[in-house]
Amino acid sequence: MSGSRVPVGPAERHAQKPTITISFAGYNRAWAAWIGHVLERHGQRVVYQRWEGPSEVPLAVQLRDLKLARGRILIVVSEWYFQLGPRTYEEWNTALREVVAPEAERFAGVLVTNQPVPTATTVLAATDLTLMGAEEAERRVLDRLDLLGQPLVESGDSPRRAPRFPTATPEVWDPTVPRRNTRFTGREELLNDAYRRLQDAQPGAGVVAFHGMPGVGKTQLAAEFVYRFRLEYDVVWWVRAEKRSGYRRALAELAPKLGLTTGADYGERLRAVRTSLRRGDPYAYWLLVLDGADEPEEISDLVPTGTGHVLITSRNPQWRDHNSQLLEVPVYDRSESVAFIRRRAPRLTWAEAEQLAEALEDLPLALDQTAGWLNDSDMSVTQYIDLLEGSVDQSGVRVSSDFRMSFQQSWSILLSKLRETAPESVDLLQLCTFFAPGLIPVDLLRKMPTVHVPGRIAELLDDSDAWQKAVKQLQRYSVIPEEFQTADPDETSTSGGLFYLHRMVHQIVRHNMPDQDRQEFIDVVRQALVAANPGNPDDVRSWEKYAQLVPHLKYADVLKSEDRGVQRLVLNSLRYMYQSGDYVAGIKLGERAMDAWRALLGENHPRVWEVAHHYANLLRGVGEYQRSEAITRSAIEYLREAQGAESLAHIRAVSGLAADLRALARYEESLELCEWLVPTCRSALSEDSLTTLRAENNLAVAWRLLGRYEQARECDRRTLEERRRVCGVANMETLSSEFHHAMDFRLLGQYKVAGSIQRENARELQKAVGSRYYVTLLAEYNLALCQYGGSGRDRQRTNELLATLADLRERSERVLGETNPNTLIVTSGYSCFARRHGNVDEARAVSESVIARYEVMLPGEHPYIVGARANYALILSDVGERDQAHAMAEQALLDMTRAVGQDHPWTLGCALNASAMRKLVGDFDAAAELSKDTVAKATGTLGITHPLTVFARIALADDMRGLRSSQQAEKVEQEALSDLTSVFGAQHFYTVQARRRERLLWDFEPQET
């Protein structure tokens, strides 16, 4: 580009600039914005004038009004500019010759279309920008306006994002964005109102919901918004949000487009995307469209916030209660209806278009489908309206109060016509209604075996010509949009074998189907879903297919089927939803399945208890431990009598109950069940059975939670050896046992041994399952704690460990979720480490969040809540709130004693802290008494050289000095320092702190259950 850049000073900036008014149709806003930016950079003052073209105002008058603008007038020439109104090209030619030609020097044009335009536009001498690159297009614009050679100017104001060249696309563009509707009409005020609201919103509040009844064109409006304003965004992503599972899947697919490093798990991808959008990294300007989000309570918690914008389409006005600004989308006004009809059905006159608009109550979807049909029909508008008003049995078409009667009647007429002329298209349409509305995976129908499919449907599915004929008929009358028509399965299809069926059409067709057809079609769709069942929901590679299948289970009414294949699909789907973390939707399906199968199969059918197993797992996944316990207890009671104590179903139920009890901190009860399970599995199955080895693993978990770390270590050692022999050294369950074995050593205070095992184990886990698996994250966390226990006082090393824990916390929240129990393990540890090393404000904020999350998840007396409060008491002490810290520490000791007993390591840790708080408030006698008791109990439980016991001995020496027993205190202190040095090393933070006679404190560490 030519010209030199000339800075503009304050005085010059306010000097008079030449004015150019850009007149454009809203459809061509991107061109107007780009051209305006070019002109402003070359010293011009730009005024934007969107051309409305109201039909009630003569064209000549409107053009004369345009001439009132100062300076030159640049018209963006496209068919859209001349279709507003709508006007005939003859009308335009007359007006251009009458008004523009006499002052042609004031007007100029840029041509941005290859479609025909009125011949009189030659008076504008429009320069052609079609098929041009940005540099040549800029040169042509400047040349047309005699600005070539004008210097570039640089504004002293804050820099503004330059608009992209109109033929460009955002950095990330969702290929499922619907094609731009070339018949889009009106809605200018709605589009501009939505734009202003989003632009004016504060960061995190840029959410607008287009709300309105079905068929008013909410999706088309959102699509037009995307195309009209797309160049202002770096990312545009379109999500079909009818169901939570589909929403999660579609949003998760954005992760690789943003360059985010994640595993294949949708939950991990979803969390990474939400974090990226919230931070605006790597893209700050993003637009997310949630189409068909009619259930805000299902997905509102997953709607991203941050630097970008969210646009929602919904029938549900409750989005106003979820941080959204509502914009109601009404039916067309009459002028918009007429303009649209005349574009859709050019053979109709203005008067006929008005008649039809009135009859169909200006509902856009009804106008689209009816006008398209009338344009191809010999029927007059009057005849059609007579048919609409007089020949339809209204009782047979009424479906929902959401749908206007005129639309239901028009659909009845269209279906009758299709049954006469193209019955195969009606069959295809009816088949589609047994999938969920929205995206219909019709490729499943084409790929399924048709041996047991009724003849006429089999012919439709097997015969490509019949299939394509049916598709074209549905497309012809806008039943399915062109952008979602599916190709032959043998050919490459950009749509992936998908139709898009509007919810309104879906419901009307489904509810007006003959009963005989209904049963035939539902059986076919069930067969298609069964044929697509991957069969292994534990394999992450199958999750994408399950994510596609699950939304359709409800509409295929699978819970009423007695077919074993259909029932297996339901059970596999429940397992997938548990494994992938889609707990909320899984619980809903589990509840419905239990109710339906109890009625269908009987209260105690084996399939009912199998559903109960998956349902309990899902409840456990969201922390509904009491409900899960009730289900597993019922299962145990029945299955013990019906199938025997050694049946696999009963064993599985007992294992589930043991897990519930561990989560509820009823550790002794869980231990009792685990001690029964291990020999029972060995007897009923075998010592080498995977179920037996899992039972042994869970027995070690119970020992560990009871604070009996040596028993846990020995149990884990045996399980590890057996798993290495049976499963192999690289097996996931073997690696999990290795991690537990390393953790046992650390809890016993043997940090170097633990670290050597954990370092190798973490590497192997990374290779086997990657960083997304929860065991990998816990293994890396355990390694960090091992390294801290074995490291010295090196400040750099301490900072590195703090950074590692911060990273593990962020990854856990992203991969597992902020409230996941394993995330809270890491988060709690990060808070404690931050407190120890001076970042008290951060520690306090994080600790408060941990307490709040545990209080929501667990019963009030749970030791994890007690322990989290004990940690918080230390933070209060560090910030000088001594009395409150003392009270909280004493309460934690009392509550922990009640929860797990007086000899549990957690209780001893609370006692260690409580003695420190007593000394802090001047109660030296009580502090010494508690320290002495703690040393005795810790020695008996953990051994005299365990770190916690040594901490208690250091504390006792300190308390003795406070009571003036200096000689005895010196002896206790020296012996404790010797053991402390042996455990941690002479230069460790703890050892140095003890030598300075600073109190050593204990941090509660929640564990995996």
N, C-alpha and C positions, 0 to 999 in steps of 0.2 A: 504493500500500500504506500502511496505517495504522501508527502507532507511531513513537516517536522512538528514535534510536540511542543506547544507553547503554553507554559503555565499561566493561569489566569489569576490575577491579583484581585483583592476585594473590590476595588473601585471598578475594575473592568468587568468583574463578574455581574455587577448590577447594571451594567450598561445595556442599552436596548439591543436585543438580538433579532435577526430575521426570524419570522414565524412561519412554520409550515404546519398545516392541519392535515392529519392523516385520517381519512375516512375509510372505515373497514367494516365488514360484517363480523359479528362475534366469532363465527366459525374460523376466521382468519386472524384472530387476535395475536397468535405467535408471530406472524409476519409483521403485523403492525408494531409489535414491541421491538422486534429486531431492527426494523427499518428506523424506528424512532431513536434507538440507541446509536445507530450509525450517524444519523443526522445531528444528534446532540454532541457527539464527539467531534463533529466538524462545525461547531459553533452555532447551530440552529436551535431556536426555541420550538419545541414540538408540542402541539395540542392534539390529543386523541379524541376522535369523534366516531363512536360506534354507530353505524347506520342501522336504524330501526325499520324504516319503510312501512309505517302503519298504513293499512289499506284504506282507512277512511280519509286520509289526506292525499290530495292529488300529487302525483310525482313532481310536476313542475313546481308546485309550491315548496315541496321538500328540498328540491335542488336550489331554489332561490334562497331558502333559509340557510343552506350550506354555504352559499356564496357570501353570507354575512360574516363568515370567519375572516380573521385578518390574514394577510399574506397569501402564499400559494396553497393550493389544495391538492393533496396527493391521494388518489383513490387506489385502494388495493383491489384489483380487478379479478374477480372469480365469479363462477356461476352463483355462488351463495349471495353475493351482493345484490344480484338482480332477481333472485327468487324470493326475497323477503316481500311479504305482502299478502299473497304472491301477486306478481305482475307479469303480464305477457311481455315478450321481448319487443313486440310492436309498440307497446306503451312506452317502454324504455327508449326505443329509438326516437320516438316523437319528442319525448321530454329532453333527451340529450341534445337533439338538434335545436330545440327551442331555447333552452336555458344555457347549456354549456358552450355550444359552438360559438355564439357571439363573443364570448370572453375566454376563448380557448387557451390564451396565454396564462391565465390564472390556474389552470388545471393541468395535472399530469397524472400518469397512471403507471402502475407496475403490475404486470400480468403474472399470476401465481397459479394458473390452472391451464390444463390442456383441453378443457371442455368448451363447447360453444358458448359464446357470450353475444350480447346484442351487437349488431354490425356497426352501429353508430358510436361504439366505444373507440373507434379509430380516432375520434376527435381528441381523445386523451393521449394519443401517441404513446401508449403503454410500452415500457421496456419489458422484455420477456425475462423473468427470473426462473422459469421452470427448468429443471435439470441443470441448474448452475451450482457451482460450489460457492462457498461463502465469500471468497475474495473477489471472484468475478461478479457475483451478485451485488456486492458493495460498490464495485466500480461502476456498474450499470446504474444503480440508484443515484449515485453522485453525479454521473454524467447526465442523466435525464433532468436533474434539478440544477445543472450548471454549477456544481460544487466541486468538480475535479480540481485538485490543486489547492483547495482550502486547507489550511493547517489544522492539525489535530489540537484540541484544547483539553486541558486537564483540570477538572474541577478541584477546588480546594476542600470541598465538602467530603464527608465520609464516603469511602468507596462503596459503590453499589454493585451487586452481582450483575455481570453483563449477561443478557439473555443469549441462549444458544441459537445457532442458525436453525431456522424452522424445520428443515428436513432432518436434523440431528435427532438422536434419542438420548434419554438420560443414561448415565453410566450403567445403571442396573434397571432393566425394563422387563417386566413380567410378560412372557409370551402368551399368558392366558387372558390378558386384558382384552375384552371384546373388541372386535373391529369397529372402527368409527362408523356410526350410522349416517349414511349420506342423505337420509331423509329426516334427520333430526330437525325439529322445528321449535322455535320459541324458547321459553324458559330463561330468557336473558337475565331478568331480575334475580331469579333464584341462583343462577350461576355466579353472578357478581356479588350477591349477598354472601354466599358461601365463601367466596374468595376473600372478601373483606374480613369476615369473621375469623377465618384461619390466619390471615396476615396480622390481624390486630391482637390475636390471642397471646397470652404469656407462654413462655416455654413450659411444656407439659400440659397445657390446656387447649391445644389446638385440635379439638375434636368437634366435628359437625355431623349431625345425623339427618339425612333426608328421610322424613317420615311421611307415610301416606298409605292409603288403601292399596290392595293389589291391583296391578294393571295401569297405574298412573304413570309408569315410566321412570321409577326411581333408579333402576340399574342403568337405563339409557342416559339419564341425567348425570349419574356418576361417571359413566364412560366419557361423555362429552366434556365434563370437568377435567378429566385426566388428559384428554387430547388438547383441550384449549390451554391448560396451564402446565402441561408436562415439562416445558423447557425451564421452569423455575425449580425443578427438583433434580437431584442426583439419582434418586431411587424412586421408582414407582412399582408398587407390588399390589396385586389384586388377589383377594382371598374370598372364596365362597365360604361364608360363615354361618350356614344354616345349622351346622352341628359342631359341637366342641371338638370332636375328634378330627373332623375335616379341617377345621380352623387351625388346630395345632399342627397338623400335617403340612398344610399349605404355608403357614408362617415359618415352620422349621425349614422348608425348602429354600428359604431366602439365605440361610447361613452360608452355603458355599458361594453364592453370588456376592456376598459381602466380604468374601475372603477370610471367613472365620474358620479357625482350626477346631474341628469337633469330630466326634465319632459319628457312627451311623444312627445312633439312638435319637428319635425325634424329640424326646424330652430334653436331652442335652442341647440339641440344635435350637430348640425353641427358646431355652433360657439364654443361650448365647446371642440369639437375634434380639431378644428384648433388651439385654444389657447393651448391645451395640447401638441400638436405636436410642436408648435412653441417654447414652453418653455422646451420641452424634459422632461416633468413631467407627468406621472411617468416613461416613457420610453424614453431614449435619442436616442436609436438605432432603427429606424423604417424605413420600406420600404413601400411606397405606389405606387401601380401600377394603372395607369389610362389607361384602354384598350379601343381602338376605339375612342380616343378623337380627332375627326376630325374637331371640331369647337372650336379652342382655345379662340375665343372672347366670347364664351358662358360660359366657366368655368375657364378661367385663373385667374379671381379674387378670385376664391375659392380654388386654389391650395395651400396647406399648405407650409409654409417655416419653417425652424428651424434646429434642430440637425440631422434630418434624411435625407432620399433620396426619390426622386420621379422618377419613370420610366414611360414613356408615350409611347403608340403606336398610330400612327396617319398616315393618308395619307397626312396631311396638313403640308407643310414645314414652315408655319407661326409661328410655335412654337418657331422658332429662335428669334422672336420678343417678346417673353414672358419669358425671363429669363431661357431659355432652351438651352442645347447643343444638336445639331442635329447629329444623326448617321444614315446615309442612309442604308437601308436594301435592297440589290440588290437581283436579282434572284440567285439561286444556281450557283456556278461554275460547270463545267461539271463533275468533279470528285465527287462533293457532290451529284449531280443529280443521277449519276450512282449508287453510294453507297446507296442512299435512295431507288431508284427503286428496287434494288436487295434485300433490306430488306422487302419492301412492296410486291414484287412479286418474290419470290425465284425461280419460274420456268423459269424466263427469264435469258438468258445468258448475259454476259458482253456486247457483241456486240449489242444485242437487247435492252438492257438498254440504250446504247448510242444513238441508233436510236430513241427511244421513247423520250429521253431527248431533242434531237435536234428538234424533231417535236413539242414538247410542250414548247419549248423555255425556258426550265429549271425553269418554274414557279412552286414553291413547291405545292400549292394547287391543281393545275392541275395534277401534277405528283402523288400526293397522291390518288386522286379519280380515275384517269385513271388506274394507276398500280394496285390498289385494284380490279378494275373491270376486268382487263385483267387476273389477277391471277386466277380468278374464271371462266374465259371464255375459250373456245376452239379457239378463234380468235387469229391469229398470230399478231405480232407487225406490220409486213408488210401490212397485210390486214387492220389493224386498221388505219395505216397512209394513206393508199389509201382512206379509208372511210373519214378520216379527211380532206383530201385535195380535194377530188373530188365529194362527194355526199351530201354536205350540202349547202343549200341556205344561203349564207353569209348575205344577206340582212335581213334574218329572225332572225338572232341571234345577230346582232350588237346592243349593248346597250349603252355602254359608252366608251369614248376614254381611260378611266382608265384601261379597261379590254383588255387583249391581245386577238386577234382573235382566236388563238389556243385554249384558254381556253373556249371561247364562243362556238366554234365548238365542243370541247370535251363534253361540257355540253349538247349540242343538241343531241349528240349521246347517252349519258347516259340517258337522259330523254326519248328518243325514246325506248331504251331498257327497262326502268322501266315501261313504259306504256304497253309494251307487256307482261312483266312477273309479275309485281306487281302494277297494276293501283291504288290500294288503297294507296300506298306509294306516288304516284304523287298527289293524292287528298290531302293527309295530308300536303305534302310539299307546295302545292299551297295555302291551307288554312293559313299556317304559314306566307306567304308573305303579308298578310293583317294585321299582327301585325308588330311592328317596328323590324328592324333587330337587331340581338344580342340575348338577352334572350327572348324567346317566352313562355308566360304563357299558355301552352296547357291545363293545368288543367281547365281553364275557359271553354274550348270546351267540356271537358268530363262531366262537372257539369251542363251545360246549358240544359234546356228543349229542346227536339228535335221534338216537335209536328209540328212546322212550318219549319222544316229543310228538304231539298230535300232528297229523299229516300236513294240514295247511300251514301250520307254524313252522314245521320242519322245512317245507318247501321255501318259505320266506327266508329262513336262516341259511339254507344251503345254496339257494339260487342267487347269484350276484346280481343278475338283471332284475329280478323281483325286488331284491333289497334296495338297489339304487332307485328303482321306480318309486318305491314307498318313501324313501328319503326325500326325493325331489318333490313329491307331492306335499310333504310336511313342510319342506322349506319354502315352497311356492306361496303358501298361505301364512308364513311367519310363525308356524307352530314351533319349529326349531330354527334358531338363528343360523344364518349361513356360516358364521365362524365356527359353529360346533358340529357341522355335518361331518359324518365319519366316512372315511374312505374304505374301499374294499380291504379286508384284512391281509390280502396278499400284496397290497401296495403300501407305500410309505404314507402315513397320515399325520399331518401336522397337529391334528386334534387328539391323537392318541386313542381314537375309537370312542369319542364322547359326544353325547347330545346334551343340549341344555334345555330343560323343560321347565317352564315357569310354574311356580307353585299353584297359581290360579287355574291354569290349564290342567295340571296334574290332578287337582282335586275334583274338578268338574268331570273330567273323563272317567276317573276312577269310580266316582259315585253314581255315574249313569251307565255302568257296565252291566250287561245281563249276567245273571248268576252263573250260568253255564260257562260263559267266557271267563268270568272271574276265576273259577277254580282251575280252568285249563292254563290260564296265563300265570297264575301264582305258582303253580307246580313247575312251569318252565323256568321261571326266574329262580326258584329255589334250586333246581338242578344246576343252573348256571353258577350260582354262588357256591354250591358244593363242589362243582368241578374246578373252581378257582381256589379252593382251600389249600394253602401251602402245606398244612399238616404238621408243622413244627413251630409252635409259637415261641419256644425258647430260643430259637435261632434268630438273631437280630436281622439277618438277611431276609427273613419272611415278613418283617414288620410293615414294610411299605405296602405289600399286598393286603395284609389284614387291615391296614388303615383305609384302604380303598373299599374293602368289603363291609366293615362294621356298620357304617351309616345306613346300609340298605337292609339290615336284618329286620328292623321294625316294619318296614313297608312290605317285605316279603312274608310277614307274619310267621316267621320261622318258629316261634314258640308254640304254635298250634300244630306243628308237624310231628308225626310219629316216626318219620323216616330217620334211621340211625345216622345217616350221613349228615342230615340237617342238624341233628342234635349234637353230633361231634363238632360241626362248624361253630355252634354256639359255645360249646365248652372250650374249644381252641381260642375263640375270640375273647372269652373271659380271661384265659391265661395270658394272651397277648396284651390285653389291657392292663393286667397286673404287672407284667414284666416291663412294659413300656412306660408305666407311670400314669396311665390314663385312668386314675382311680375313680374319679367322680362319675364318668360315663359308665365305667365298669360296674360300679355299685348299682346304678340304675338298671342296667341290663340284668345283673345278678338278682335283684329284687323281683323283677318281672318274670325272670326264668323260674325262680323258685315258686312263685304263685301259680304260673301257668302250668308247670310240669307237675306240681302237686295235684292240680285239678285233672290234668290229662293222663298222668301215669300212676297216680296214687301217692299218698303221703310219704311212703318209705321205699319208693322205687330207687334202685341203685343210682340212676341218673340224677335223681333229686339230691341225693347225698353228695354226688360228685359236684353238682352246682354249688351246694352248700360249702364245700371245701374251697372252691374258687372265690365265692362270695366272702367267706371269712378272711381269706388272704387279702382281698381288696379292702375290707374294713380295717384290717391290721395296718395296711399301707397308709391309711389316713389317720391312724392313731385312735380308731374306734375300738379300743381293746376290750371294753366291757361287752359290746355287742358281739365281737368276734368270739369272746369266751363263751357267751351263751350258746352260740351256734355250735361250737366244737363240743361243748358238754352234751348238747342234745344228740349230736352225731355219735359220740362215744357211747352214750346210754343205749341207743338203738343198735348200733353196729356190733357192739359186744355180744348182744343177745342174738342178733340176726345172722351175723357172719362169723362170729367167734373172735376172741381176744387177739388171736394171731393172724387175723386177716389183714391184708394190706390196707384196706379202707379204714379199719379200726386203728391200725398203727399210725396211719397218716393223720387221723383225727387227734390221737393222743399227742403226737408231735406238735400239731397246731396249738393244742391247749397249753403245752409246755412253753411254747413261744409267747402266748398271751400272758401267761403267769410271769414269765421273765420280764416282759415289757411293763407289767403292772407292779413289779418289784416284790412279787411273792416268790422269792427265790427258793426257799426250802420246799415249797410245794412243787415248783418246777424241777428241782433236783430229784425229788421222789419219783416223778414221772420219768425223767431221763434215766434214772437207775433201773426202772422197770423196762424201759424201751430197749436198752442195749442188749440184755440177755434174751429178751423176747425176739428181737430181730435176728439175733444169731441163731436162735432155735427155729424160728418160722421161715427164715430166708436162708442166710448163710453168713459166715464171718466175713466173706469177701463182698457181700452185697453192698451196693452203693447206699441203700437205705440204712443198712447197719452202720456203715462208716459215718453217715450223716448223724445218726443217733449218738455215736461216740463223740463226734465233734460238738454236738449240742450239750452233751454231758460236761465237757470241758468248759463251755460257756457258762453253765450253771455254777460250776466250782469257782470260776473266776469272779462272777458277780457276787458270790458269797465271801469274797476276799481270801479264799483258800488257794493261793496262787501256786503252791507246790503241787497240790493235787491236780490243778488245771494243767500245769506244765507236763506232768507225767502222762496225763490222759491225752494231751495234744501230741506228745512225742509218739505214743503208740499209734494214734490215728495217722500221723504223718508217715510213719514207717509203712503202715498198711496201704495207705493211698499211693505211696511211691511204688509199692509192689504191684498193686492191683491196677491202678490208673495210669502210672507213668509219672515221671518227674515234672513234665511240662503241663500236666492236666490242671485245669482251673481249680478243681477241688483240692488237689495236692498243694498247689500254690497258696490256697486259702489257709490250709493247715499250717504251712510253713510260716505264714504271717502271724497266725495265732501263737505259734511256738515262740517266735521272736518276742511277741508282746508279753508272754508269760515271763521270759527272762528279764525283760525291762521292769515289770512290776515287782519282780523279786530283787531289784536293785543291781542286776548284773548287766550294766549298760554296754560294756565292750562286747560281751558275748552276743547280746541282743542285736547290737549294731552290725556285727559281722554277718549274722544271719539275715537281718532285714535289708541290708544294702543289696545283697545278691537277689533276694526275693523281690524287691521292688523293681529291679531291672527285668527279671523274668516276667513279672506281671505286666509291665509295660509292653513287652514283646508279645505276650499271649493275648491280652485283651485291650491294651491301650489305656490311656489315662481316664477314659470315661467311666470305667467300672468302679463301683464304690469301694471294692476291696483294694484296688490300686491306690485310691486316694487315702484310705486309712493306713495302708502300708507306708506310703510316703510320709504321712503324719507321724506314724510310729518311728520311722527312721529319723525324723527331725528331733523327736524327743530323746531317742537314743544318742544322737550326736550332741544334744545339749547336755545330757547326763555325763558324757565322756569328754566334753571339750573343756578348755581352760578358760582363762579370763580375757581372752583376746577379743577386743571390742569389735574388730572387723568380722570375726566369726559370729559374734552375737548379732550384729546387724544383718548378716547373711541369713541366720536362722529366723530372725524376725521377718525378713522379706519372704523367706520360704513359707512360713506359716501364713502370712498375709495372702500369698499366691494360692496356697492350698484352700484357704477360706473362700476366696473368690471363685476358684474352680469348683469347690463343693457346692456353693450356692448355685452356680451355673449348671452343673451337671445333675445334681440331686434335688435342688430346690432349697429355699431358705429355711423351711421348717422341717426338712427331713431330719430324722434322728441322727444320722451319721454326719450330716452337716453341722448339727449342733455340737457334736463331739469336737470337731475341728475348731469351730467358732469359739467354744469355751476355752480351749487350749490357747488360742491366739490372744484372747483377752487376758488370761493369766500371764502369759509371756510379756505382753505389752506392759502390764502393771509392774512386773518385776524389774523391768528395765526403763522405768521412768515415764512411759507414755500413758499417764493416768487418765487423762481426758478420753482418749481413745478406748482405753480399757473399760472405763465406766459406761460409755455409750454402748459398747458391744455387750458387756455383762448385763445391762438392763434389757437388751433385746433378747438375750438367751433366757433370762428369767421369765420374761413375758411369753415367749414361745412355749416354754415348758409348762407354764401355768395354764395355757390353753389346751395343751395336749394331754396332760397327766393329772391324776387325782392330787389333791392338795398336800397329802402327806408323803408323796413320792420322794425317795432319796435324791433324785436328780434335781428337783426343785430346792430341796434343803441344801444340797451341795452347791448349787448355783448361788444361793443366798449367802452361804458361807464365804464363797469367793468374793461376793460383793462387799461383805463386811470388811475385808482386807483393803478394798479400794477406799471405803469410807474412812478407814484409819489413816490411809496415806494422804487424804485430803484434809485431815484435821477434825473430822466429825467423830470424835472418840467415843462419846456416850452412845451414839447410835450404833457405832461399830461394835461396841461392847455388848449392847443389848442383842444385836443381830447374831453375834457369834455365840452367845449363850443359848439363844433360842435354837440355833442350828445344831448345837451339841445335844440339846434335849430332844429335838425332832429326829435327828439321825439315830440316836440311841433307840428311840421307839421304832424307827423304820427297819433297822438292820441289826440291832443288838449292840451291846457295849464293847464287844471285842473286835468288831469289824474294823478293818483299816480305815474306812471312811469316817467312822465314829472317832477313832483315835486321831485322825487328822483334824477333825473338828475340835477335839479336846486340846490338841496342840495350839490351835489358833485361839481358842477361848482363854487358855492360860496366859497367852501374850496380851490379850485385851484386858484381862484382870490386872496384870502388872501395869499396863498403860494407864489404868484409872486409879492406881495406887492400892489395890487390894492384894498386897504381897503374900499374905498367908494363904489366901484362897488359890492364888496362882501356883504357889509351891506345892500345895496339896494336890492340885489337879495334875501338875507336871509329874509328880512322883507316881501317881496312879497310872498316868499314861505310859510312863517308861515301863512299869511292871507289866501292863497289859500288852504293849507293843512287843516287848521281849518274848512273851509267851506266844503271841500270834505270829509274829514275823521273824523273830530272831534278834539278837542284840546288835548285829551289824547291819541290819536293814536300814536304808536311808531314813525312813520315818522314825524308827527307834532312835537312831543317832540324833536326829533333829530334836526329839523329845529329851534326850540326855543333855544336849546343849542348852535347851530351855530350862531344865531342872537346875543346871549349874548357875544359870543367870538368876533364877529365883532364889537360890541359896545365898547368892551374894546380896540380894535385896534384903534377906533376913539376917545378914551379918555372919553367915556361916562360911567365911571365906576359905578356910583350909579345906573343908569338905568339898566346897564348890570347885576349888582348883583341881582336886583329884578327879572329880567327875568330868570336868571340862577337858583335862588333858587326855583322859582315856577316850572320850568322845571325839576329840580332834584327831587323834591317831586313827580311829576307825573311819572318820569322815575323809581323811586324806587317802586312806586305802581305797575307799569307794570311788571318790571323785578326782583325786589328785590334788597336789599341793597348791596349784594355781587356779583351781576352779573357783567360780564365783561364790559357791556355797562355802568352800573352805576359807577363802579370804574373808568373807562376811563373818563367819564364826570366829575367826581369829581377832577380828575387830570387835568382838563381843556384841554383834548385832543379831537380833533374834531371827532364827530361821523359821519360816512359815510353810504351811501346806496348802496346795491347790487341789480342789476337788476335780477329778477327771471322770466324766461320764464314759461309759463303755458300751460297746456293741452288745445288743441283746439277741 
